[in-house]
Amino acid sequence: MIERSSHLQDCPWAVVRILPKFQRCVVARYYNRQDADDSLRLLRRFIPAAVFELIFDPVVEKILVNKSDV
């Protein structure tokens, strides 16, 4: 079962599908590497024609500063 997080920074491990022209598409995000690795193995088994990779991709929230606050 895939657990969803309300905050992306809680899930730094991502399974991505490699697309043509150096593009990538995030398939799923996980809390820990083991869960991501298990998912990657499953995807590679059931969709052998696609290229999937496991990456560590911490999401950094951008803090928007209002100019009137400065």
Residue, then its C-alpha position, 0 to 999 in steps of 0.5 A: m500500500i502506498e502512503r501519501s504525504s501532504h508534504l513533499q519534503d517528507c518523501p525525498w526518495a522518488v522513482v522516476r521514469i526516464l523519457p525521451k529528450f532527457q525528460r523525467c516523470v516522477v512516478a511515486r515518492y517514498y519516505n525511505r529508500q527500501d520502499a522506493d527500491d521495492s517499487l522500482r523492482l516491481l515496475r521494472r518487472f511488470i513494465p520491462a520496456a520502460v526505463f525507471e530510476l531511483i533518485f534522492d530528490p529532497v523538495v525544498e519549499k520556496i519562501l515567498v517574501n512580500k515586498s511590503d514586508v521587507 
